Every structure is written in structure tokens, then in C-alpha cells.
Amino acid sequence: MDRDQIEKMTRDYQVMQEQLQSLAIQKEQFSGQKEELKEAMSELEKAAGKIYVAIGGVMVEQKKDEAVKSVKERQETLDMRLSIITKQLDDLSKKEKSLREEITTVLKDMKQ
């Protein structure tokens, strides 16, 4: 294997590392949003009076069942996004590990 091929593998590895970091950040953000929605749902279930939701910078009254439905829909969307991101992370982690092992093997062979 020549030097250009090794450099390309190294660049590919660096790109994978950046992609993994980006996906991990997205997963963390979605997980945080999911926790916020979980807390919102908990508060909605306890609510007995009027319900208000923030739309932009305005508070608007909303029926409890509509608010619950809205939160559930957002939870489902986040669950789906988290599932997709988790799968992408798993797949990319496997590729990254394989490429790392290949680079290590090639570099060891070059030293001999």
C-alpha cells in the first residue's frame, strides 16, 4: 500500500470521527428534549385548571386533551429520531473500528 492510500484512509478516519461527534451531540440534544417533554407530560397529567402553551413569544390557552396529544406526537417524533441516530451511531462506530484496525495493520506492516 502506498503513502497516498494511507493518507486517504487517515482522512476518511478523521471524517468518521467528526461524524461520530456530530451524531453524539445530536443524540444528546434529542435526549434532553425527550426529558423535557416527559416532564411536560407529567405536569399536564397533574393539571386541573386552564392549560397554556407557548407559541413563539405568546402564551395561548389550549384544551388539556389537545396539549397532551401535541406532547405525545412530539415524543413519538423524538423517539423516532433517537432511534435513527442510535442506528447511525452504531453503524458508523463499526466502520470506524474496522478502518482503525486496518490503518493499524497497514502501519505495523510498513514498520517491518
C-alpha contacts under 8 A as a table, 3 or more apart, distances in Angstrom:
res1	aa1	res2	aa2	distance
1	M	5	Q	6.47
1	M	6	I	7.17
1	M	106	V	7.67
2	D	5	Q	5.56
2	D	6	I	6.56
3	R	6	I	5.11
3	R	7	E	6.16
4	D	7	E	5.07
4	D	8	K	6.16
5	Q	8	K	5.05
5	Q	9	M	6.21
6	I	9	M	5.05
6	I	10	T	6.15
6	I	103	I	7.37
7	E	10	T	4.99
7	E	11	R	6.18
8	K	11	R	5.08
8	K	12	D	6.11
9	M	12	D	5.03
9	M	13	Y	6.10
9	M	99	L	7.54
9	M	103	I	7.10
10	T	13	Y	4.99
10	T	14	Q	6.27
10	T	103	I	7.49
11	R	14	Q	5.05
11	R	15	V	6.24
12	D	15	V	5.09
12	D	16	M	6.23
13	Y	16	M	5.06
13	Y	17	Q	6.26
13	Y	96	E	6.62
13	Y	99	L	6.76
13	Y	100	R	7.17
14	Q	17	Q	5.02
14	Q	18	E	6.36
15	V	18	E	5.13
15	V	19	Q	6.22
16	M	19	Q	4.99
16	M	20	L	6.07
16	M	92	L	7.19
16	M	96	E	6.34
17	Q	20	L	5.09
17	Q	21	Q	6.28
17	Q	96	E	7.51
18	E	21	Q	5.12
18	E	22	S	6.21
19	Q	22	S	5.05
19	Q	23	L	6.14
20	L	23	L	5.16
20	L	24	A	6.07
20	L	89	L	6.46
20	L	92	L	6.97
20	L	93	S	7.30
21	Q	24	A	5.07
21	Q	25	I	6.23
22	S	25	I	5.19
22	S	26	Q	6.29
23	L	26	Q	5.04
23	L	27	K	6.07
23	L	85	I	6.53
23	L	88	Q	7.78
23	L	89	L	6.48
24	A	27	K	5.06
24	A	28	E	6.18
24	A	89	L	7.42
25	I	28	E	5.08
25	I	29	Q	6.23
26	Q	29	Q	5.07
26	Q	30	F	6.15
26	Q	85	I	7.70
27	K	30	F	5.18
27	K	31	S	6.04
27	K	82	L	6.25
27	K	85	I	6.38
27	K	86	T	7.35
28	E	31	S	5.07
28	E	32	G	6.23
29	Q	32	G	5.12
29	Q	33	Q	6.28
30	F	33	Q	5.00
30	F	34	K	6.07
30	F	78	L	6.46
30	F	81	R	7.70
30	F	82	L	6.58
31	S	34	K	4.98
31	S	35	E	6.34
31	S	82	L	7.45
32	G	35	E	5.16
32	G	36	E	6.35
33	Q	36	E	5.01
33	Q	37	L	6.24
33	Q	78	L	7.83
34	K	37	L	5.13
34	K	38	K	6.16
34	K	75	Q	6.41
34	K	78	L	6.55
34	K	79	D	7.81
35	E	38	K	4.94
35	E	39	E	6.29
36	E	39	E	5.17
36	E	40	A	6.17
37	L	40	A	4.83
37	L	41	M	6.05
37	L	71	V	6.55
37	L	74	R	7.82
37	L	75	Q	6.66
38	K	41	M	5.15
38	K	42	S	6.27
38	K	75	Q	7.98
39	E	42	S	5.02
39	E	43	E	6.29
40	A	43	E	5.15
40	A	44	L	6.11
40	A	71	V	7.67
41	M	44	L	4.94
41	M	45	E	6.15
41	M	68	V	6.81
41	M	71	V	6.73
41	M	72	K	8.00
42	S	45	E	5.27
42	S	46	K	6.57
43	E	46	K	5.19
43	E	47	A	6.18
44	L	47	A	5.05
44	L	51	I	7.96
44	L	64	K	7.25
44	L	67	A	7.76
44	L	68	V	6.85
47	A	50	K	7.74
47	A	51	I	7.46
50	K	61	E	6.97
50	K	62	Q	7.55
50	K	63	K	7.52
50	K	64	K	7.71
51	I	61	E	5.68
51	I	62	Q	5.50
51	I	63	K	6.40
51	I	64	K	6.11
51	I	67	A	7.73
52	Y	59	M	5.96
52	Y	60	V	5.25
52	Y	61	E	4.29
52	Y	62	Q	5.66
53	V	59	M	5.47
53	V	60	V	5.37
53	V	61	E	6.38
53	V	62	Q	6.71
53	V	67	A	7.73
54	A	57	G	6.56
54	A	58	V	5.59
54	A	59	M	4.50
54	A	60	V	6.31
55	I	58	V	5.30
55	I	59	M	6.20
55	I	60	V	6.95
62	Q	66	E	6.70
62	Q	67	A	6.40
63	K	66	E	5.31
63	K	67	A	6.27
64	K	67	A	5.08
64	K	68	V	6.12
65	D	68	V	5.08
65	D	69	K	6.08
66	E	69	K	5.06
66	E	70	S	6.12
67	A	70	S	5.08
67	A	71	V	6.24
68	V	71	V	5.20
68	V	72	K	6.12
69	K	72	K	5.12
69	K	73	E	6.16
70	S	73	E	5.18
70	S	74	R	6.33
71	V	74	R	5.13
71	V	75	Q	6.12
72	K	75	Q	4.95
72	K	76	E	6.19
73	E	76	E	5.12
73	E	77	T	6.25
74	R	77	T	5.04
74	R	78	L	6.16
75	Q	78	L	5.12
75	Q	79	D	6.06
76	E	79	D	5.01
76	E	80	M	6.21
77	T	80	M	5.16
77	T	81	R	6.24
78	L	81	R	4.97
78	L	82	L	5.95
79	D	82	L	5.08
79	D	83	S	6.09
80	M	83	S	5.08
80	M	84	I	6.29
81	R	84	I	5.13
81	R	85	I	6.11
82	L	85	I	5.10
82	L	86	T	5.94
83	S	86	T	5.15
83	S	87	K	6.25
84	I	87	K	5.20
84	I	88	Q	6.18
85	I	88	Q	4.99
85	I	89	L	6.03
86	T	89	L	5.03
86	T	90	D	6.16
87	K	90	D	5.09
87	K	91	D	6.12
88	Q	91	D	5.17
88	Q	92	L	5.97
89	L	92	L	5.22
89	L	93	S	5.88
90	D	93	S	5.12
90	D	94	K	6.34
91	D	94	K	5.30
91	D	95	K	6.45
92	L	95	K	5.03
92	L	96	E	5.98
93	S	96	E	4.98
93	S	97	K	6.08
94	K	97	K	5.15
94	K	98	S	6.20
95	K	98	S	5.10
95	K	99	L	6.12
96	E	99	L	5.17
96	E	100	R	6.01
97	K	100	R	5.07
97	K	101	E	6.19
98	S	101	E	5.19
98	S	102	E	6.20
99	L	102	E	4.94
99	L	103	I	6.10
100	R	103	I	5.15
100	R	104	T	6.13
101	E	104	T	5.05
101	E	105	T	6.12
102	E	105	T	5.13
102	E	106	V	6.17
103	I	106	V	5.14
103	I	107	L	6.11
104	T	107	L	5.22
104	T	108	K	6.15
105	T	108	K	5.14
105	T	109	D	6.17
106	V	109	D	5.11
106	V	110	M	6.23
107	L	110	M	5.07
107	L	111	K	6.47
108	K	111	K	5.30
108	K	112	Q	6.72
109	D	112	Q	5.39
